[in-house]
Amino acid sequence: MLIDTHCHLDFKDFDDDRQAVLKRSWNSGVGVIINVASSMEGTARSVQIAGENDFVYASVGIHPHEADRVSDNDIKLFGEFLNKPKVVAIGEIGLDYYKNISSKENQQRLFIRLLEIAKNAGLPLIIHNRDAHIDTIDTLKNIIGSQVDGVMHCFSGDEKFLKICLDMGFFISFTCNITYKNAGSLREIIKLVPMDRLLIETDAPFLAPQAFRGKRNEPAYVKYVAEEISRIKSLSFEEIAGITTKNAGRLFKINI
């Protein structure tokens, strides 16, 4: 069994064939999907999809791209959704200095507000961090502390940042971009991640594997991440599937 620990089935990209995508995922051996929200509208859809599909779970999140337009009502709803059925995580939340769709100041303000709500919720964090390593870590340490129950999603840092994340207790997740021809540095980082901290994801509809580059990604393709890590770690596909499934169950408190 495989677990896709991060995808966005609530996005409009799946409006025409969402159930077919879910069926393909199940038939491909994906036994659990964590649908990760990036707005309060997306959170509501994520919770609905989880409620309609036994093997789908939901997270509550507001992406840093939303920071310029987030409302006080969004923040209020964020807290209220934490107790909804099948909500197993908080995220994705964090900082994105690569695109800077929202200002850095508003991203930081939003991140702090969400962490303040999250710190007593008892749910793991799904952290989005892109080109914001120092500010992401400093904010987490200031609000949550030196130990964090969560995952650094779609890891893109170097060896130094990896060590910081591991020392803080983070799980480290990789997506289908590790199959790209120019992803040699990421594949080297994977060699350094302890097996008991490793997670796999698709981030669908984004980052389709090399074999489907330029097309829509979907949870069934998480097997390509497992296959690539199997090659990198010199372990069988079955071992990678078993270990990452066990890790995901432990982090998200899902009985596998």
KAQUIGI-V880866 format. One line per field, one symbol per residue. ss: DSSP state (A for helix, B for strand, O for the rest). phi: phi as a letter, one per 40 degrees, with the letter a starting at -180 (. if undefined). psi: psi as a letter, one per 40 degrees, with the letter a starting at -180 (. if undefined). A space follows every 50 residues. Layout:
ss=???
phi=???
psi=???
This chain:
ss=OBBBBBBOOOOAAAOOOAAAAAAAAAAOOBBBBBBOOOOAAAAAAAAAAA AAOOOBBBBBOOOAAAOOOOOAAAAAAAAAAOOOOOBBBBBBBBBBOOOO OOOAAAAAAAAAAAAAAAOOOOOBBBBBBBOOAAAAAAAAAAAOOOOOOB BBOOOOOOAAAAAAAAAOOOBBBBOAAAAOOOOAAAAAAAOOOOAAABBB OOOOOOOOOAAAOOOOOOAAAAAAAAAAAAAAAOOOAAAAAAAAAAAAAA AAOOOO
phi=.bbccaabccccdbccadccccccccccgccabbcbcbaccccccccccc ccbdcbbbbbabcdccccbcbccdcccdccccbcdgcbabicbibbcccf cbcdccccccdccccccccbcgbccbbcbbfbdccccccccccchcbbci bccfdbcccccdccccccgccbbbbccccccccdcccccdcccdccbcbb abfdccfccdcbdgbccaddcccccccccdcccfbcdcccdccccccccc ccfbcc
psi=iihhehigeeiededdfdddddddddeeehehhhhhieiddddddddddd dehdehiiihihiddeddeiidddddddddedeiheheihiiiaiheddf diiddddddddddddddddeefiihhhhhhffddddddddddddaehhha hhigheaadddddddddeeiihiiaeeeeidefddddddddehideehii idfheifiidefheihiiddedddddddddddefiidddddddddddddd defhh.
